[in-house]
Amino acid sequence: MSDIAVVGGGLAGSLLACVLAQRGERVVLYERRPDPRGGAAERGRSINLALSERGLSALRGVGLDKQVLADALPMRGRMIHPVAGELDFQPYSADGERAINSISRGALNNVLLDAADPAVEIRFEHRLSALDPVSGELTFETPDGEIRARADVILGADGAGSAVRGQLVAHGVTTETLDFLDYGYKELTIPPREGEFALDPGALHIWPRGRSMMIALPNPDRSFTCTLFWPTSGTSAFASLSSPAAIERFFAEHYPDVPPLAPGLVDDYQHNPVGLLGTVRCAPWQYGRVCLVGDAAHAIVPFYGQGANCAFEDVVVLGRCLDRAGGDWARALPLFESSRRADTEAIAQMALANFVEMRDKVASPLFRLGKRVEHALERLAPGHYVSRYELVSFSTTPYDRVRRRVRAQHRALAAAGLGLSAAIAGGIVKARRKP
Ligand code: FAD
């Protein structure tokens, strides 16, 4: 049995600690925040997120899927809100039945912490400030001052701004690149209307506007959390709305169905922070006894709804690597990095590509036609043609294999003379923008 330190008690860290404790390891989980159970949600992070098959499959492994799904709201498709005209519902799957699930990030984290506790020793208000990757010595800032600890294995699950990654970089072991988008995000709320959902809770709502985009996911309290994506600088950007009147004018012009549903819109806009979005790439993730998992290793932009799903899948893959290495961490950690890297690079690229699709293409008639063609192909050739969305969200096919399979499908369609279908399904044909 090894002494394992998991740094970061967010989604990946708390699941990882739980899985390792179930395997009989001695685990200490260090988290910089106070115990979030019973506390208020953190502002500025997404309040809810879409959980799909990869995340669910990881939760199934520790017997938590049903408990988490009991508080989730299934979303079976996208509901497109044009500036004017009818709403357009686009199912995610060919049979219209498959759903991604809107869940509260805080509630999910609490379920995982409860499941880890007490098999895992959880030390809250411990912020990692230094790490010696060779000796395994860790230094934490706590309310009682600086505390030192030691571990045989150190797993950095401390998110996109990872201090563990920072320490590997500082020791000259790892190099990193952080590619920030010139877009940020701000959360806004659509409260319940007369006690009911103000919009259809069975869909993920999208307002595609080209330069900006808004999405909304339902919450169990019948509110919706909207996320507005917009550039962080320039003339048409978050900072360009500096007065209540300017905010009202902007929403009335671009999102006209929202203000009547969101009485706190101006207040939310003025007080909620703008979060940053980016892709983290670093190499190696693993050095000796230290390894990064989840966002700490490979944070991605949120446009495929896969960051947490991918982080949970990391935990499953790490468990498999430990099995293959017969429980030998020195062999398991390099195996984890080599077997997982191509997949995380694939989803990072697909997530960036999906931003263009969501903020622009989903509104175009050509895109809608493409989706209908895809779903028809899926029904005509079940198991032979499977859409990228289906493979990413409703399967656990490794992301890199998804990318290769989708390319092969498009080549096969083109070779079969279905050039237009292939082009549409592959998103090769550029959506025509409305004037
Ligand atoms: P985190 O959840 O960030 O957890 C890291 C933990 O480490 C935190 O608890 C933090 O307090 C702790 N920590 C940090 N530094 C230290 C330190 N020095 N010492 C100790 N502890 C530390 N993903 C989806 O799958 N579906 C979605 O729909 C989705 N929507 C998103 C929407 C937005 C706007 C954003 C920004 C992200 C979204 N994501 C989504 C991505 C998802 O939130 C992340 O991928 C996921 O939270 C990663 O989990 P993690 O445990 O690796 O990191």
Residues whose N, C-alpha, C, O or C-beta is under 5 A from the ligand:
A	BS01	FAD	V7 G8 G9 G10 L11 A12 G13 Y30 E31 R32 R33 S46 N48 L49 A50 H126 R127 L128 A157 D158 G159 A160 A163 V293 G294 D295 A296 P302 G305 Q306 G307 A308 N309 A311
